[in-house]
């Protein structure tokens, strides 16, 4: 573990040399136990991670996961830890499908998971699933955390907020409100960013009762988000895209279209969830305006964006889902 600390402080060569000395000493004097074997592999991989070399650490993480399964069995929590490292490294390298599959298998295989660790792992998986458009799968992953008050107690506040936003965007408003109330009861004095996301949940709670009031709240949150997330522009798109969706639901396309356009890039390229939502709104508004060519153009952008998020490889799921379609 000194090697990991050295690498984190920029002393990568020293860290790798330390690991080489450990391994050579072990080979010369003693047989490495199975537990020591996976621990050494994991430590070596973490040093390379700290050095910013995920492409080099990936094979070691894979080997550590296999060694842990051999030493402890495939259902042991430590094996799940090693497999989570594999998933994280794949995600870092852009191997999104593989990362999701590896962590899904780790969640399914772990027996008697440790509640805080299981909660964090599920939150990580849900956030990644949402990032690639698999909203329904994300909510399924979170369900064990939302099943009871005891389960909720094991979930960290940032994860709860993420869960609440996902539930609200997907139209599952009673569950979202329950999560919001738990967060407020736990931490009345939230920081500005977490408060922003809870306010977004509250705005979406208004929609079934008062589309106009919800629109006013989403408009305000759009402006606040541009200031609050100035360094993370994609986060500013959430409220704006939901505002555009709100105006479309109210059959107010003259208001929806400029907001949706403001979120989309000037040049073609990869789109995130919020931008795809806006392209979808533009397609529906153009169709309502009797502009089939415009509708087809924006529908093509929506389809291309969804393909870029890899939603297409989840065939059992409606790719548009409740996060794009009107509620009811």
N, C-alpha and C positions, 0 to 999 in steps of 0.2 A: 504493500500500500504506500510505502515511501516512494516507490517508483511512480505511482499515479500522481502523488503530490508534486513530485519533481516535474513531471510532464505538464501538469496544469500550470506550473510556474515558468514554463518555457524551457526547462532543462531536459529536452527530449532525449538527447544523446546520453546524458547521465542516467535517465530512467531506463532506457533500453539496455545500457551496459549493466545496470544493477540486475535486471531480469536475466540477462545472459549469465551473470555470475551465479545467480540462484539456481538456474537450470543446470549449469555445469557442475555445481557443487552437489546438487541432488543426484545427478547421474553417477557421479564418482563415489558417493558414500552411501546411498540409500535408494531403495526402490520407491518411486513416488506412488502414494496411495491414490485410489480413484478420486477421492475428494480433493486432494492436493492437485491432482492433474487438471481438473476442470477449473479450480481456483486460479492456478497459474495461467492457464489459457485466457481466462476472463480478465485477469490483471493485465496481461500483455495487450489484450484488445483495448482495454480502457486507456492504457498509455497511448496507444495509437489514436484513439478517439480524442484524447486531450491534445494530441499533437495536430489535430485537424486532418487525419488521414483515414477517413472512414472506408475508403476502398481497400486499404490494407488491413483494417481491423475486421472487416466482414467475415473473411474465412476463419479467423480466430474465434469470433463470436459463435459462428456455426459449430465449430469444433467444440467449444466450451458447452454449448447446449447439448450436443450429442454425448459428450463425456459426462455431463450432469445426469442425463437420462440413464446412462449406463450405471453410474455410481449410486444414484438415489431413486431411480424409477421415473417414468414419464409423468406421474401425477404429483410429484413432490413440488412444494412451493419454490424451492431453489431452482428447479428445472424450469419452472415458469419464468423466473427472473432472467435466466440465461436466454430463453426464447424471446422474452420481451426485448432484450438487448439486440437480438438478431433483427426483430421487427423494426426497432428504432433506427438501426443502421441502414436497413433497406429503405426506410422512409427518407432518411437524410440523402440517400443516393438517388432518390426519385423513383424507386421501385415500388410504386404505391400498392399495386395489386398484391404483390408478394408480401409486403409489410402487413397489410390487412389480414391476409390469410394466415400468416404465422401467429399474429397476436390472437386472432379468433381461435385457432387451435389451442393456444396456451390457456385461454379463458375456459374453453370447453373441457380441457384435460385436467385442470387443477382441481383436486379434491380438497375439501376443507380449506378454502382460501382464507388468508388473513384479511379481515374486513377493510382496514385502511388501504392495504396494498391492492386488493381487488377493486375497491372503489376508484383509486387513482388509475388503475389499468383500464377499467371500463370507460372512465372519462376520456382517457387518451384515445381509445379506439373509437368512441363516439365522435370526438372532435375530428378525427381523420375521416371517418365515414361521411360526416357532413361536408367536409371539404371536397370530397369527390361526388357529392350529390346524392348519397345513399341515406336519405333522411330517415326512412322507415327502419332500415337496419340499425341506424344509430339509436333510435328510440328503443328498439328491441334490446340492444346491448345495455341500455341504462335501466331497463325495467326492474332488475333485481335491487337496484339502489333506491328505487322509488316505491318499493312494495310495502314498506312499513316505516314507522317513525324511528325504530331502532336502526334500520338500514340507512335512512337519511342521515342519522347522527354520525355515521362513519364517513360521510362524503364531505370533502373540503368545500369551503364557500365558493371559490372560483368555479369549481366543477358544478356545483348546484346552480350557479347563475347560468352557466353554459347550457345545462339541462333545461332550465326554465325557458331560455330563449328558444331552444330547439323545439320544445313542446308547443310554445306559443305560435311560432312560425308555422308549424305543422297543423295548427288548428286545434290542438288538444288543450283547450283553455282551462278547464277545471284543474287538470294536473299541473299546468304551468302556474296557476294562481296558488296552489298548495305549496309548490316549491318556493315561490316568491315570498309567501308568508313565513315559511321556515327560515329563509335567509334574513328577513327583516327582524324576526324575533331573536335570531342568533347574534346579529351584528347590526344594531340600529344605526351606528355611525359608519357607513360604508365609504370607501374611497370614491373619487369621482368616476373612475372608469366602471367599477362594478355597479355603482348607482345608475350610470347611463344605461347599462344593459337591463337592470331591473325596471327602469322607466320605460324601456322599449317593450318589455313584457306587459307592463300596465297599459301601454297604448294599444297593444294588440288585443287586450282584454276588452277594450271599449268597442272594437269594430262591430260585433254582432248587435250591439245596442244603439250605437251612434257613430256611423261612418264619418260624419263631418268632424265630430270631436276628436276621433282617432286621427283623422287627417291633420288636424291642427297640431296635435301632439307629435306626430311623426315628422311634420314639417319643422317643428322646433328642434327635435332630436337630430334631424339632418344637419341643421346649422351648428348645434353643439358638437356633434360628431366631427365635423370638419376642423373644429378647433382642438377637440380633445385628442383626436387621432391624426394629427397633422403629419406625423412620421410614418403612419400606417394607413395609406389612403384606402386600401381595400376594406378596412373596417368602417370607413365612412359611407360605404355603399349600402350597408345593411338598411339603415333607416330610410334612405332615399328610395331604395328599390321597393321597400314595403309601403312607402308613401305612394309610389307610382301604382303598385298593385291595389292599394286602397281606392285611389281615384278611378281606376278601371272598374273595380267592383261597383262603384257608385255611378257607373256609366258616364264618367266625366273625363273622357279621353283628351279634350283640350288641355286639361290640367295634368293628366298622367303623362302624356307624350314628352313634354319638355323635361320633366323630372327624369324619366327613363333615359332620354337622350343624354342627359348630363353625366350619367354613370358609365356610358359605353365609350370605348376608346375610338379615336378618330380613324385609326388604321386597324385592319383585321389582325387578329391574334388570339391567343388563349383568353378565355373568360372565366371569371370566378362565379360562384353561385348567384350572387346578387346581380351581376351583369346579365347572366342568363335569364334571370327573372324579368329584368327590364326588357330584354329582347323579346321575350314571350308576351309581355304586355303590349309592346309596339306591334307585334304581329296581330294580336287580337283587336287592337284599336284600328289598325289599317283595314282589317277585314270589316269591322263595323262601319268604317267610313266609305266602304265600297271601293277599296283600292286593292284588288287581288294581287297585283304585282308587288306592291309594298308589303302586303301580308306574307306573300311567299318568300320575299327576300328576308324578312325578319324571322320567319319560321325556319329558314335555312340556317340563319345565325344561331337560333336556339338549338337546333338539332346538332349543329357542329360543336357548339359549346358543351352540350351534354356528352357528346362523344369524347371530347377532350377531358371531361371529368371522369371518364371510364364508367359512366352509369350503364352503358350498353352491355357490360359484362355482368349485370345483375338482372337477368331476363325475367325473373319472377316478380319484379317490382315495376310498377308504373313509373316510367322515367320522369314524368312531370310531377306526379305526386301532389299531396295536399299543399306543399310549399309553393306551388305555382298556381294551382287551380283555385277558384273561389270556394269559400266554405259553404257547402250546400248549394 
